[in-house]
């Protein structure tokens, strides 16, 4: 069976993790939400994934920006300030002894409990539901070394007036449908097109190609505003590497020198094949190696700044 970029080594320490649920840290076997919760009933919520380095969530400010922007778009009151939410994340990490690398946290906020299963937000009673799940989890080294096999699916990334792809909501059925089609075809991840037939993104990561020394990614019109995606574009600018956000077709993908995907969990991972076409020589290329090093430096700068802020 195909392996996903989200595959990870099972860690026995995760059997006893404590999960933050509305201000309480509970053993994973006792961490529950109501069957009337908006997230369960309707997928009404927003979320963020956070990679932990040295006991700190990388690029936390950017993740919180996206979370609060999404909540505002949904007219949802998170009920916590940014500082309070950051403290809750650190409390969860501390409760689980996550003082180093090799951890990943999922921050989830839903509108809260409903009086009855009904979509109108006014049927919600009480405050938002906030859950933080932190686990010991890293991408498999073999996946990062060997690369991914992508399959272009028929499921498209749509227009923002249907379901805005900029909104990191709990309603992920579009991406789930794409994922199912991809793994059924024997691939690791789905490559998704936009309504015009240009390459948009993957079902859970962002997609890049390298052509003649230039780094290309989609226009961004039909994909989530990815944190790692933006950071890769930033390090390209800082290093003088030509990087373009543009429309491009599958023909240009198949003829690329390199391809890779980005995401908070695994960082930058190579793509060896798309729709049965080997990309380049099928091995991670020199541009990916350079970008990985530059991204690692950016992570360390962010973590150092966050550590200094927490210590102040």
N, C-alpha and C positions, 0 to 999 in steps of 0.2 A: 504493500500500500504506500502511496505517496506520503512524503513527510512535509509538513508545513514549516514555514519560518517560525511559527509559534510553538513548534515542538520544543520540549525542554526535558532535562533529566529530572526524573522524580526525585525529590529530596525528602527523606523521612522526617526532617524537622517540620515540614509543613503539616504533619498530622496533629501538631499541638499549637498551631498559631492562634494568636488572639486577634479578633476582628473588631474594629471600631464601628459600633452601631449607635448612632444618635447619642454620642457622649459616653457610652459604656464599652469597655473592652471585654469581649466574650470569647470563650473557646469556640473554635470553628463548629463544633457539634451543637452549640447552643446559640449561635448567631443566626437569627431568623428575622424576617419581616412579614408583615401581614399579607394574607391572600387578597386583601382589599387594597394593597399598596398600588399606587398609580403605575409604578414600574412594571409590576407583575401583570396588572390588568390590561395596560395599554402600551407599555413601552414608553411611558411619558417621563423622560428624564434625560440628563446629560452626564457625561463621564469623561475621565482622563486616565491614561496609563502613565505611570511614572517609573523611570529607571533609577535605581539607587546606586550611588557611588560614594564610598567612604562614609556611609550613613546619611547621605544627603540626597534628596531628589533632584536630579539634574533638570535645569531649565524650568524650575518651578514657577517662576513669574510668568513665563509664556504659557504654561499649561493653565495657570489660574486665570490669565487673561481670556483664554479660549473658553474655559468653563463658565466664567461669569457672563461673558458675552452670549453664550448659548442659553444660559438661564434667563437672561434678559429678553432674548428673542422669543422665548417660550412664556414670558410673563410669569416666571417662577422665582420665588424668593428663597434663596438657599438658607437664609436664617443665621448664617455665620459670616463674620468678616473674613477677609483674606488672611489676616494674622491668626484668627482663631482656627481657620481651616488648616493653615500651615502647622500650627501647634498640634492639631489633632493627628496630622500625618506623622510628625515627629514622635508623638506619644505612641502611635501604633508601631513605629519602627523600634522604639526603645523597648516596648513590651515584648517584642519578639527577638530582641538581641541582634537586630540588624544594624550593626555598626560599621560594616565594611561594604564591599561590592557584592554582586551576585544576588540581588533582590529586586523585585518588581512589585509595584503597588497599583491597585486599581481603585480609583476614587469615583464613587457613584452617588449621584444626587437625583432623587425622584421627587415628584410634586407632593407625595405623601399619601396618607390613607384616605380612601373614598368612603362615603356613606353607603354607596352601592356601586356595583360595576357599571360605570357610565362615563363617557368621555368628557363631558363638560367639566372644566377645571373647577367650577363653582361647587361641584359635588365633593370636593376635597375637604376633609376636616383636619384641623391641626397643622403642624409644621411639616416642612420637607423632611424626607428620609435621607440621611447621609450615612454611607457605608464606606469604609476603607479596608480593603483586603490586601495585605502585604504578604508575599510569599518568597521563599528562596527559589529563584528561578533564573536560569540563563539559557540562551540559545545553544543548541547542540553545536559543538565545534565542527563536526563533519558537515553540517548544513552550511555553515559559514565558509568552509573551505571548498566544498564541492559545488556549491551553487544550487539555484532553484530551477525547476522546470515550470514554465508558465504556459497557460492555455487561454487563448482569447475566447471569451464567452459571449453569448448573445445578449446577456443582461447588460443594459447600458446605464451609465451614470446620467441622470436626467437633469432637466431644467430646474432652476431654483424655485420656480413657482409651483412645482409638483412636490418635490421634497428637497430642500436646499442641501446640497452636499457639503456646505460649509458648517452645517450644524452637526456637532458630534453627539447625536442623540442615542438613546437606548433603542430606538426603532431602526434596526440594522438589517431588515429582511431583504433589502436590495442586495447588500453585500453577502448575506447568507446564501441567497439563491445563486449568486455568482460562484461562491465557494463550493457549493454542492456540485455545480456543473463542472468545475475545474477538477475536483478530486475524483469525480466519477469518470472523468476522461484520463485519469492517471497522473494529473499534474499536481504541483505543490500549492499553487496560488493562481487566482484568476486575473488575467489582464482584461481590463474593461475599457470600452470605447465610449466617447461622448456621443450626443445625439447626431453629430455630423459625421461620425465615422473616424474621427481622429482618436489617438490614444489618450486616455484620461488618467487612469490610475489602476492599482490592483485592489482586490477586495479588502485587504487589511494593511497594505503598505503602499508607498509611493514609488513610482517607476521612473528610472533614468536610463538614458543611453549615452554612449560616447561615440562620436563620429569625428574623425580627423582632428583629434585634440580638443574638440569642443564637448561640453557636457550639456545635454538637452533633457528637459523634463516638460511636462505638459504646460499649457497656458495657465493652468490652475483654475480655470473657470468652472470645471466640473469635478473638482476633488476637494476634500477636506483641506483646510489650511494646516498642513503638517508641520509640526515643530522640527522634526529631524530634517524634513525636506527644506525648510527655510534655513536651517543651520548649514546644510550642505551648500546651498546657494551663497550663504554668507562666507564660508571658508573659501569658496571659489573666487569671490570678489577680493577677499583679503590676499589671496595667493596669486592673483592675476591670471587665473584660469578662466578662459572664455566659457560662460554659462548662459544658456538661453532658455527662457520659458516660452514655448511656442507650440503651435499645432504641428504634429507630424503623424505620418501614416505607418501602418504595419510594414509596408515595403521598406521604409527607412529603419524600422526596428530590425527586421531580418538581416539587413546589410550593415548593422552597427558593428563597431570594433569591440565594444564592451556594453554590458547592460548590468544594472544593479537595482535593488530596491532599498528603501529606507523606512525605518520605523523606530519608535521609542524603545521597543523591547530588544531588538537585535542590532540596532544601529544601521550599518551598511552591509548588505549581503549580496553576493554576486548572483547573476542569472546566467545559467549555462545554455538554456534552450528556450525558445518560444515557438509554440505550434510546430514542434518537430524540427525547427531550424536551429542549428548550433550557432550561437553568437560568438563571433571571433573564433578563437581556437578552443572554446569551451571551457577555459580556465579563467580564474580571476586575473584581471589585467592590471597594467601599471597605473592607470588612472585611479582605479578603485583603491589600490594600495596607498597611493598618495592621499586620496581623500579620507581614507580611514585614519591615517596618521594625523591629518589636519583636524578631523572631527574629534579625535581623542584629546588633542591639545585644547580644543574649544570646551570640551566637557570639563577638563581639569581647571580651566580658567573660571568656569561658572561655579564649580564646586568649591573652589578656593574662596571665591567672593561670597558664596552663601555661608560657608563655614565661618568666615570673618564676621558676617552680619549676625549670625546666631550667637557668636561668642561676645559680641559687643553689649 
